[in-house]
């Protein structure tokens, strides 16, 4: 239980590193996996990215991200669907079955969330056959409610699970991201439901820092530096039987400015202290 056999570096955490630098850094740190962002993959191409990871002896825990499916205009809808089809194919080519989906916010000029959520449901249904064809799960990520307007009209795991419910679990699943779900009073119920339905595709961890940064996107921090109880949350996830990777995904200016190897050493130590003891066998 001392080795980080399920710990994955999400490349957003080491933002200044190229894909190759992130993969090499993860390998030096003894990590088995990396979670890739599409911008880093695009810099070298999908085939080259897959080879870099494979040659390092690592696996790809997830690909970030698909989504942004709320456009109200036909051209925007077509573009979003085309981009998500491409993302599904990229995930398969990289050897991961997890495409993280951030569904998108309220389009400019609209008010309210209901119409945007309805469009997300319709477009997920259109993408399911493509996902199943490629053996990829659309992993819906509910974001903290402060992002409902601009990033994700899904704010709770319950909402994500309701959207996933009409579809097979091998096609539409959910992400449990500590930053986004820790506050939810129905968290235990929703995580247990996700487990029963076999829909937990990814567990991502980082802390929620106070005070909130001027750019709220950058309020993520290293585990142990904020307010989240990782023992409680990890036990909830472990109780479902989830046996996949645990990704560390941090958006934080200070973390980005720090030497990458130092960031990996710190996150590995915090994972061993705060998460690993509660993952179970």
ZINOR-V603983 format. One record per helix or strand of 2 or more residues. SS is the DSSP state (@ for helix, = for strand). FROM is the first residue (numbers start at 1). LEN is the number of residues. If there is no record, write none. Layout:
BEGIN
SS:FROM:LEN
SS:FROM:LEN
END
This chain:
BEGIN
=:7:4
@:19:10
=:33:5
@:38:7
@:46:10
=:59:9
@:74:21
=:98:5
@:114:21
=:137:5
@:145:3
@:157:8
=:172:6
@:178:4
@:187:10
=:200:6
=:207:2
@:216:3
=:220:2
@:230:10
=:246:3
@:253:5
@:260:19
END
